[in-house]
Amino acid sequence: MKNTVKITISILSLFLLFSTTLYSKDLKTVEIVSDGKKAQIKNEYIVKVKINKDNSSASNSDNKDNNKNLLPLIKVESFFRTDQKSLPSITTITPTTPPTPPYVRERKILHRLGLQDIKSTLHVKLGERDIEDFKKQMQNEIEYIEPNYIVKEFTDTTTTDNNTTTTDNSTSNLTIPLNQWGLKNSNNIDIGAKKAWEITAGRKDVVVAIIDSGVDYNHEALKHAIWSNKKEIANNEIDDDKNGFIDDVRGWDFYEDSNQPYDETAHGTHCAGIVAAKSKVAMGIAPNVSVMPLRFIGPDGNGASSDAIRAIEYAVKMKVNVISSSWGGYGFSRAMKAAITSARDAGILFIAAAGNEKTYTDEEPFYPANYDLENIISVGAVNKYGNLCSFSNYGAKSVHLAAPGSSILSSIPDNDYDYFNGTSMACPYVSGVASLVISAKPNLNWKEVRNILFNSVTKLDSLKGITTTSGMVNAYNALNLALGNNPTPITPIITTPTPSTPTPTPIVTPTPTPKPYFDASKVKLEVYKKRVLIKLKRVTLYLDVDEKELSKIAQVTYIIQDSNKNPMTVFNSEEYFPYSYLTYKDEQTITYIVELKNGQELTFTEDI
């Protein structure tokens, strides 16, 4: 529509931290229990086993006296193993009856493990065993035991008209689509992509690991950028490079233990596109670098910490340059911190989304963004006006910088494109800029790259006191700082949109009735349903508003009701863009309350 601004809200099945049950393609029922903002898979734990000389030299005989060196009968999946192969000296116990639900993964089997066989850390399921009894029984054999926390992707989505295009694989003539304000914005609230590309658009040997929901590696805008394991021969069912993973030619799926890390939520593909997409519809900030798809998030938008840790360890083993992590939660995990520490020791920057909870994370830490590790960069989100997005977490000590995170266009599966919002989108912008700096100056270490990113931000008054650097990442500034150049600084033009002033009605006799402040006839609510990818259903709501009326909106509240008209969810938005996720299993009603700046309210209702 030529004179219409389309406000779009997408509602996607996410089952946030307060969910009770998850369903996915290859999972039996998995129960989640929550304690406030923390959530974990019921009865699953991560156990760090003490390794000492006595254990390592112990005999794994059938001697009954050696039973004290055996872990109880548990479901176990080992990670952090150096070889990723089957543990030696394991006696497999075949139960006479199937394990009692809830199941976890069918690939897990029952083992009785001798402590001498344990390399470092285990992911265990205790069934209904009382955890305190387990801790007491194993107190001399374990260093710590912690919940297997749930982390989630952090994106709010909006949907635009579908567009597809052929890929532009050129490197000398990179252009920015008009609708990608994060790369180039008329008010200079952007990351300076066009000028940065005059220096470098990245190098193929610089690798960004996208630890997420997977990537559509066949996407027209991404297939040029998908990392390739040159030491692995595809489809020969042999671990050619001896890294413990068979046919991992393009990364790994730690959610289903597969060499096909395909995306089932669109989240990972969107993040990968922000880094390295190359097409006429959407460009990434570093279109010539490689992205490594590492999937651990399921189709419900949630992932287990244990799987995320395995993905981090894989990225470390395969020597990536940057890890991009657009997910998180509020549960502190020593095992997760240890994995990111191993990334630091390997010289890898770990870029993390600050979170979408509007939380002051100096007082309420959000992980992994807020582990006290110097190789972590925590990223908040800003909108095209240079203001912190209303959903973004913030913290003067805990959120380091910001990046574009509102109405971000990027790739989604099946050669499609979409606008997403969230610190999930801001995170890969910073990952991409880091990869450009590494491309331009490969000899820099992670500390130097981090300091360059911090010292080259575009300073914004709106970020003072709520981020460490008080600024937004800037690729052009970062590259010039890395190369020792002295470019003319680009000053952002800070503007705040103001309501348009209605044309006053001429006073005549008799005085006509004044025009209404807001013309409700120019608002149209449309509901569009579609099934997304494999199982999830998404409802897209189009609230079309004439652009002259748009500036008169103060905020929008929308209420989701079930078939009995009971309120299920209520969302408010300070920026009249109330993006969120919700499944629709039953008939529901969406009620919009549009609050105008003159205090009036308008209500729109539509059945899904």
Secondary structure, DSSP 8 states (H G I E B T S, - for coil): -TTEEEEEEEEE----TT--EEEETTEEEEEEEEETTEEEEEEEEEEEE---HHHHH----S-GGGGGGB--SEEEEEES-SS-S--SS-EE---SS---SS--BTT-EEEE-BGGG--SEEEEE-TT--HHHHHHHTTTTEEEEEEEEEEEE--EEE------------SSS----TT-TTT--TTS-S--HHHHHTT----TT-EEEEEES---TT-TTTTTTB---TTS-TTS-S-TT-SS-TT-SS-EETTTTBS----SSSHHHHHHHHHH-BSSS-B-SSTTSEEEEEE-B-TTSEEEHHHHHHHHHHHHHTT-SEEEE-EEBS---HHHHHHHHHHHHTT-EEEEE--SS--BTTTS--BTTTSS-TTEEEEEEE-TTS-B-TT--B-TTT--EEEE-SSEEEEETTTEEEEEESHHHHHHHHHHHHHHHHHH-TT--HHHHHHHHHHT-EE-GGGTTTSSSSEE--HHHHHHHHHT------------------------SS------SS-GGGEEEEEEEEEETTTEEEEEEEEEEEHHHHTTEEEEEEEEE-TT--EEEEEEETTS--------SS--EEEEEEEETTS-EEEEEEE-
